[in-house]
């Protein structure tokens, strides 16, 4: 890096090119001339010390390093936008902007219900809800670019306060015309020889699902994995297999052509509400926290554990069950 601080205009040009797919499109988005954007991209590449785009005549495409760099730039620019909104709210004497981050299932299944149940007078005019991976939710809360987060376990970190932990049993989702759809309970051993639809992250729910299936003596014929339970539900609807997922979305969103059934084995899905350590919850964030707690207990079979001590208790209990499977 040639300088300690990168010119924000260079980062804006880079993000615009990534979004538009061309220098011309980026110039139009930014209201800048094409030569200016071209020069800014070149200056940024000189600054970072590597190529961000591959050139083939008038066409450009991001390099592998450019793709990785874009994830960091996007996060930074979003944070700056939030700062701008917060500054405007402070100047107008309005309520501050509320920023939440949650894994996709919770962002789509729990957060909307919680926000709708709140006293609307407590909600600021600007509310940002981001659907992120659990790891990125944790990082967003640690960096304080969001006010509050919901992430699947593990989330233990010295920079986080765990407000509460919720534990819910996983369910099976399958097409309404699937041969097993008439059953009230899906047995894990029935997955033997069938296609499994599951989560991709091997460090969170997927390991528990695979361990439980192996303990039941079943061996799926093949697997399709995804990073979002909504995608797994959509695949189940198309008869691509049986999805074993957390019940967050299925408890709040009915999907035509898909049935949800409990499993004969308890596979726990655990998630936590987190905030930055030492940062007192504002009245708005405290109200969101209360509304989220009220929303999650409506999920079938949910168990709510409160506070840091409960975090260890809930996580330890789940991991002890995992050890007993082996």
FENFENSUL-V413544 format. One record per helix or strand of 2 or more residues. SS is the DSSP state (2 for helix, 1 for strand). FROM is the first residue (numbers start at 0). TO is the last residue. Records with the same first field share a line. If there is no record, write none. Layout:
SS->FROM-TO  FROM-TO
This chain:
2->7-19  22-29  33-47  63-90  103-108  110-116  119-121  133-141  187-190  204-214  228-236  247-251  282-295  306-324
1->52-55  58-61  97-101  126-130  147-151  159-168  170-174  184-185  194-198  221-225  241-244  257-262  267-275  302-305
